[in-house]
Amino acid sequence: MMDWSSWQWPVVLSACADCGVGTITLGEFYMVRRQIWEKAWAGRRRPWTHLPGQEILCIGCLEARIGRTLTRSDFSDVPVNDINDGSYRSDRLRDRLIRKAKRKTIVRATRRTAPAPPAAA
Ligand SMILES: [Zn+2]
C-alpha cells in the first residue's frame, strides 16, 4: 500500500506560460531586461502568476508577445546569459544572445547654414 504521507505534487518550474514547452529541456533559460519582460506581461498577469514557475516564456512566445526578434541588448548582464559558460542553449537563444540590433536610421534635421554674405566692397 502506498504511503501517501510522503507524497508531493510535482513542481513544474520551466513550462512556457503560452505554449507549455519545457524551457529548460529546450535550452531556453535566460533573463531579459525588466522593460522587455514588463512589456511581454503587461495586462496578462493573473493572481497566480507570482507563484514559482508561472512567469516563464520560451524565446518564440516572448518574441510573439513583444512583436519583434530579440537582440543581445535585450538580455540582462547576468551569468545565466553567458553564452560561453558551457550550458546547453537552443539555436535560437544562442542566435539572440549574439544578435546585434539593427541600426535604426536616424534622420537628423540638418541645419542649413545661410550662405555667407557677400563681402563688403
Ligand atoms: Zn512558448
Residues whose N, C-alpha, C, O or C-beta is under 5 A from the ligand:
A	BS01	ZN	C16 D18 C19 G20 C58 C61
